[in-house]
Amino acid sequence: MKSYNRSDRISQQIKRELSEIIQRNEIKDDRISGMVSITDVEVSGDLRNVKVYFSVYGEESQKAGTLAALEKASGFLRGEICRRLGIRFAPELAFKLDDSLERGQKITELLEKIKRKEV
């Protein structure tokens, strides 16, 4: 049986809260477009630094715009996380674009082509 430490629990809560904030369009920035999802959150042991991995289904310009918008809104997001989770210190947020879902989709398409003997 796996035991979870506090940073694991906090990372799951941060992931859930950030996803909810984005879904509800609480960030008032037009650059957040396309389908945005938080794929992973890594929290340091002291809970002061958080890496947020996100995926955007869309064009490169949408991905760059979403990254810029999230970085600009990091102060708002830090405050919301602190308030919603009831933690004492608002962690520093670092946003990283995660393109693993798109790479997986391309691999699946290639495998389907091979299966149909198109390649």
C-alpha positions, 0 to 999 in steps of 0.5 A: 500500500502506497503512503502519500506525503503532504506534497503529493496531496497538495499537488493533487489539490493544486491540479484540481483547483487550477483545472477548475479555475481554467475551466470556469474562465476565471482568468480574464485573458483572451490568449487562453484559447483552445482546450487547456488541461493541467496534465501534472503538478510537481510540488517541492518538499517545502511546498514553496515551488510548484511546476505546473505541466499543461497541454493545449490542443491547438496551434503553436500560437495558441500554445505560446499565448496560453503560456504567456497568459498563465505566466502573467496570471501567476500572481492571481493563481498563487493567491487563489491556490493559497486561499482555496487550500488554506495554506500559509505560503503561496507557492511560486508557480512555474508553467511548462508546456506538455506536448506528450498528448499530441506526441501520443496521438501522432504515434497512434495515427502512425500505428493505425497507418501501419496497420492499414499498410499505408506506410 
